[in-house]
């Protein structure tokens, strides 16, 4: 049904204007998208898409920042590893000095001179432990050690001696001066002294047992001497040991002696004992926590144990320490102390190296997660430029045509004037 000619309402122009406005709004949106490169610029463009894309971008930002955190942690671990390398070099030097001092060709004055260098090197170990830091945070003084597991006491025969003969009738006789080593029920106790002649105490301490075959004139026996590493106290057993003899006299350690003869006089054996270290929860010295992921609680904990002379248990090294029968007893004990300290230090370095490997893998995982999440966010928010360019061109043409048609529609109403002629 035709509405006929009308001058009160230009219906043709109104329809054209409506479509022109709609196309102009669409063209404005296309222009904004092309200039920003984004399909979603406001919440009105895609409400749900904006929410999803923003959450994804938040995760991406979190993972990218976590990578920086992990790299910082890695840098701190590298600083600590460098300091531990220096400490390792120092301990190796001290061990070389101890080996040099163990030769009886050295005089007591020579050992004192060697000890002077050792004392300075031990001070340097403490200085490194105290002063190694990263961004003002100490690394090796134990203030960020976290939980430290218990280390059980242990005993090693560091040097044994083959005997000139063996006696198969003696149980456990293997033809060596130290046939067997046994530890008692109190061996793993925390140190509060050591068992020895009139010394008291029942705890196991760091120390060295020296066994030497001697000729008393009346018999061939083994003289047992113990030196406590932490105090330098030397105790000589008042009881001589014969073949197959068992003693629990020193540091909760029982020894079975092989079948000794006069041909074995002068031979020696050394047994090194390391005390128990109780587990430390360190509530006041927590380990470092590094935020290694994008979400709450996604952390890595790294503890740096103290590496001073006390924790390494080398603070009482004394190369000049001697006994009546062995002028190099202190140097021999020092070798065992350093070996234990190196084992502990190298274990710490191995753990730290494993942490560095873990951090590298964590950073790689964060980067992969960030890339994948960014791709997901891009699919939602980013603009398909080719498609939008086509739409932009179409809208440009529609606006141009609409403008021309609007002009024609406005002039169409003027045809009514012809009726008055």
C-alpha positions in Angstrom: 0.0 0.0 0.0 1.5 3.3 -1.1 1.7 6.2 1.3 1.7 8.7 -1.6 3.4 12.0 -1.7 4.0 13.7 1.7 5.7 17.0 2.7 5.0 16.6 6.5 7.4 13.5 6.7 10.1 12.7 4.2 9.9 9.0 4.7 12.4 8.2 1.9 15.0 10.4 3.5 14.3 9.0 7.0 15.0 5.4 5.8 18.1 6.5 4.0 19.3 8.5 7.1 18.7 5.4 9.3 20.8 3.2 7.1 23.5 5.9 6.6 23.8 6.3 10.4 24.0 2.6 10.9 26.7 2.3 8.3 28.6 5.2 9.7 28.6 3.7 13.2 29.9 0.4 11.7 32.5 2.3 9.7 33.6 4.1 12.9 33.9 0.7 14.7 35.9 -0.7 11.8 38.2 2.3 11.8 38.8 1.9 15.6 39.6 -1.8 15.1 42.0 -1.3 12.2 43.8 1.5 14.0 44.1 -0.4 17.3 44.6 -3.9 15.8 42.1 -5.3 18.3 38.7 -6.8 17.6 37.6 -6.0 21.2 38.2 -2.4 22.3 35.3 -1.9 24.7 33.2 -4.3 26.7 30.3 -3.5 24.3 32.3 -5.1 21.4 32.1 -8.6 23.1 31.3 -8.7 26.8 32.1 -12.4 27.4 35.1 -12.3 25.1 36.5 -9.3 26.9 36.2 -11.1 30.3 37.9 -14.3 29.0 40.7 -12.4 27.1 41.4 -10.2 30.2 41.8 -13.2 32.4 44.1 -14.9 29.9 46.2 -11.7 29.7 46.4 -11.6 33.5 47.9 -15.1 33.4 50.3 -14.2 30.7 51.5 -11.1 32.7 51.9 -13.3 35.8 54.0 -15.9 34.0 56.2 -13.3 32.4 56.8 -11.7 35.8 57.4 -15.2 37.3 60.2 -15.8 34.6 61.9 -12.6 35.9 61.6 -14.0 39.5 63.0 -17.3 38.5 65.9 -15.6 36.7 66.6 -13.5 39.9 66.6 -16.7 42.0 69.0 -18.3 39.4 71.3 -15.3 39.7 71.3 -15.6 43.4 72.1 -19.3 43.2 75.0 -18.6 40.8 76.4 -16.1 43.3 76.3 -18.7 46.0 77.8 -21.3 43.8 80.7 -19.0 43.0 81.4 -18.5 46.7 81.2 -22.2 47.4 83.7 -22.8 44.6 86.1 -20.4 46.3 85.5 -22.2 49.7 86.2 -25.5 48.0 89.5 -24.2 46.7 90.4 -23.0 50.2 89.6 -26.4 51.8 91.7 -28.2 49.1 94.6 -25.9 49.9 94.2 -26.6 53.6 94.2 -30.3 52.9 97.5 -30.0 50.9 99.0 -28.2 53.9 97.8 -30.9 56.2 99.3 -33.6 54.0 102.6 -31.7 54.0 102.5 -31.3 57.8 101.9 -35.1 58.2 105.4 -35.9 57.3 107.6 -36.4 60.3 110.5 -34.7 58.4 108.9 -31.4 59.4 109.9 -29.9 62.7 107.4 -28.4 65.2 108.4 -25.0 63.9 107.6 -26.0 60.3 104.1 -27.2 61.4 103.5 -24.0 63.3 104.3 -22.0 60.1 101.9 -24.2 58.1 99.3 -23.7 60.8 99.7 -19.9 60.4 98.5 -20.2 56.8 95.7 -22.6 57.7 94.4 -20.1 60.4 94.3 -17.3 57.8 92.5 -19.6 55.3 89.9 -20.6 57.9 89.3 -16.9 58.6 88.6 -16.4 54.9 86.1 -19.3 54.9 84.2 -17.4 57.6 84.5 -14.1 55.8 83.0 -15.7 52.6 80.2 -17.3 54.6 79.4 -14.0 56.3 79.7 -11.6 53.4 78.3 -13.5 50.4 75.0 -11.8 49.6 72.6 -10.9 46.8 70.6 -7.7 46.7 71.4 -7.2 50.4 70.2 -10.7 51.3 72.8 -12.9 52.9 73.2 -16.3 51.3 75.7 -18.5 53.2 75.5 -17.4 56.8 72.6 -19.7 57.6 70.0 -17.0 57.9 68.1 -18.6 55.0 68.9 -22.2 55.6 65.4 -23.5 56.0 65.0 -27.1 57.0 68.3 -29.0 57.3 67.9 -32.8 57.5 69.6 -34.9 60.2 73.1 -36.2 59.4 73.9 -39.5 61.1 77.2 -40.1 62.8 79.5 -42.3 60.7 82.9 -44.0 61.0 85.4 -44.7 58.3 88.7 -46.7 58.3 90.7 -44.1 56.5 94.0 -46.1 56.5 94.5 -49.7 57.4 97.5 -51.9 57.4 97.9 -55.4 56.0 99.4 -57.8 58.6 102.2 -60.2 58.0 99.9 -63.1 58.8 96.2 -63.8 59.5 94.4 -66.1 61.8 91.3 -67.6 60.2 90.3 -68.9 63.6 89.5 -65.4 64.7 86.1 -64.3 63.6 86.2 -61.4 61.2 90.0 -61.5 60.9 90.7 -60.3 57.4 94.5 -60.1 57.6 94.3 -56.3 58.4 95.2 -54.4 61.6 91.6 -53.3 61.8 89.6 -56.4 61.2 86.1 -55.1 62.0 84.5 -51.8 63.2 81.3 -51.8 65.3 79.3 -48.9 66.7 77.2 -49.1 69.8 73.6 -47.9 70.6 74.9 -44.5 71.7 77.0 -43.9 68.6 74.5 -41.6 66.9 73.9 -39.4 69.9 74.5 -35.6 69.9 77.9 -34.8 71.2 78.4 -33.8 74.8 81.8 -35.2 75.3 83.4 -38.5 74.2 84.0 -41.9 75.7 87.6 -42.4 76.7 89.8 -42.8 79.6 88.4 -40.6 82.4 87.0 -38.1 80.0 83.3 -38.7 80.7 80.4 -38.0 78.4 78.5 -40.4 76.2 78.1 -38.5 72.9 79.9 -39.1 69.7 82.3 -36.4 68.6 84.4 -35.7 65.6 87.8 -37.3 66.1 90.4 -39.8 65.0 91.4 -43.1 66.5 95.0 -44.1 65.8 96.1 -47.7 66.2 99.8 -48.6 66.3 101.5 -51.9 66.8 104.2 -51.7 69.5 106.6 -54.0 71.2 106.3 -53.6 75.0 109.2 -55.9 75.6 106.9 -58.4 77.1 104.4 -58.7 74.3 103.3 -57.4 70.9 100.2 -55.2 71.3 98.3 -52.3 69.8 98.4 -48.8 71.4 95.1 -46.9 70.9 95.1 -43.1 70.8 92.2 -40.7 70.3 92.2 -37.1 69.4 89.0 -35.0 69.6 88.8 -32.7 66.6 86.7 -30.0 68.3 89.0 -29.6 71.3 92.3 -31.1 70.3 92.2 -33.3 73.4 94.5 -36.3 73.0 93.7 -39.4 75.1 95.9 -42.5 75.1 94.3 -45.8 76.2 95.8 -47.3 79.3 94.8 -50.7 78.0 96.9 -52.3 75.3 95.0 -54.4 72.8 96.0 -57.8 71.7 95.0 -59.8 68.6 91.3 -60.2 68.4 90.8 -57.7 71.2 87.6 -55.6 71.2 87.3 -52.1 72.7 84.4 -49.7 72.9 86.6 -47.3 74.8 86.8 -44.4 72.4 83.8 -42.5 70.9 81.4 -45.4 71.1 83.4 -47.4 68.5 84.4 -51.0 69.0 87.4 -52.4 67.1 88.5 -55.9 66.4 92.3 -56.3 65.9 93.8 -58.8 63.5 96.4 -61.4 64.3 99.5 -59.2 65.0 103.1 -60.5 65.3 106.5 -58.9 65.9 106.8 -58.4 62.1 103.9 -55.9 62.3 105.6 -53.6 64.9 105.3 -49.9 63.7 102.3 -50.4 61.4 99.4 -48.0 62.0 95.8 -47.6 61.1 93.5 -44.6 61.4 89.7 -44.6 62.0 87.8 -41.3 61.4 84.6 -40.6 63.3 82.1 -37.9 62.5 79.4 -37.0 65.0 75.7 -36.8 64.5 74.0 -33.5 63.5 70.4 -33.1 64.6 67.8 -31.9 62.1 67.2 -28.2 62.1 63.8 -26.8 61.4 65.2 -23.2 61.5 61.9 -21.4 62.2 63.8 -18.1 62.6 65.9 -18.8 59.5 63.4 -19.7 56.8 64.4 -20.6 53.3 63.9 -18.2 50.4 60.5 -18.5 48.7 60.4 -17.5 45.0 57.1 -16.9 43.2 57.8 -19.1 40.2 54.3 -19.2 38.6 51.3 -17.0 37.9 49.0 -18.2 40.7 48.9 -18.0 44.4 51.1 -20.5 46.2 53.0 -21.3 43.0 56.4 -21.0 44.7 59.8 -22.7 44.9 61.7 -22.8 48.2 65.5 -22.7 48.2 67.6 -23.0 51.4 71.2 -22.0 51.6 73.1 -23.7 54.4 75.7 -21.9 56.4 79.3 -22.7 55.2 81.4 -21.3 58.0 84.1 -23.3 59.8 81.7 -24.3 62.6 79.1 -25.9 60.3 81.9 -27.4 58.2 83.5 -28.6 61.4 87.0 -27.5 60.6 87.3 -24.6 63.1 89.7 -26.5 65.4 92.2 -27.7 62.9 95.6 -27.7 64.4 98.5 -29.0 62.3 100.9 -28.6 65.3 99.0 -30.9 67.6 101.0 -34.0 68.5 101.1 -37.0 70.9 104.1 -38.6 72.5 104.2 -41.3 69.8 103.0 -39.3 66.8 104.2 -35.7 66.2 101.9 -35.4 63.2 98.7 -36.6 64.8 96.9 -33.2 64.4 97.8 -33.1 60.7 96.5 -36.6 60.2 93.2 -35.7 61.9 93.0 -32.5 59.9 93.1 -34.5 56.6 90.0 -36.5 57.8 88.3 -33.3 58.9 88.8 -31.6 55.6 87.6 -34.7 53.7 84.4 -34.6 55.7 84.0 -30.9 55.1 84.6 -31.3 51.4 82.1 -34.0 51.2 79.5 -31.8 52.9 80.4 -28.8 50.8 80.3 -30.7 47.6 77.0 -32.2 48.5 75.6 -28.7 49.1 77.0 -27.6 45.7 75.4 -30.6 44.0 72.1 -29.7 45.6 72.5 -26.1 44.5 73.4 -27.2 41.0 70.2 -29.3 40.9 68.3 -26.2 42.1 69.7 -24.2 39.2 68.7 -26.9 36.7 65.2 -26.9 38.2 65.0 -23.1 38.0 66.0 -23.2 34.3 63.3 -25.8 33.6 60.8 -23.7 35.6 61.6 -20.6 33.6 61.2 -22.6 30.4 57.8 -23.9 31.5 56.7 -20.4 32.4 57.7 -19.1 29.0 55.8 -21.9 27.2 52.7 -21.3 29.3 52.9 -17.5 28.6 53.3 -18.1 24.8 50.3 -20.6 24.7 48.1 -18.4 26.8 49.0 -15.3 24.7 48.0 -17.2 21.6 44.6 -18.0 23.1 44.1 -14.4 24.2 45.1 -13.3 20.7 42.5 -15.4 19.0 39.8 -13.8 21.1 40.9 -10.1 21.2 43.1 -9.5 18.1 41.7 -8.3 14.8 41.5 -10.3 11.6 43.0 -7.5 9.6 42.2 -8.9 6.1 38.6 -9.5 7.0 38.1 -6.1 8.7 39.7 -4.3 5.7 37.2 -5.9 3.4 34.4 -4.8 5.8 35.9 -1.3 6.0 36.0 -0.9 2.2 32.4 -2.1 1.9 31.2 0.4 4.6 33.1 3.2 2.9 31.2 2.5 -0.3 27.9 2.2 1.6 28.4 5.5 3.4 29.3 7.3 0.1 26.3 5.8 -1.7 24.0 6.6 1.3 25.1 10.2 1.4 24.3 10.5 -2.4 21.0 8.8 -2.0 20.1 11.0 1.0 20.7 14.0 -1.2 18.5 12.6 -3.8 15.8 11.8 -1.2 15.8 15.3 0.1 15.3 16.7 -3.4 12.5 14.2 -4.2 10.0 16.1 -1.9 10.5 19.2 -4.0 8.5 17.5 -6.8 5.3 18.4 -4.9 5.7 22.0 -5.9 5.0 21.0 -9.5 1.4 20.4 -8.5 0.9 24.1 -7.8 1.9 25.2 -11.3 
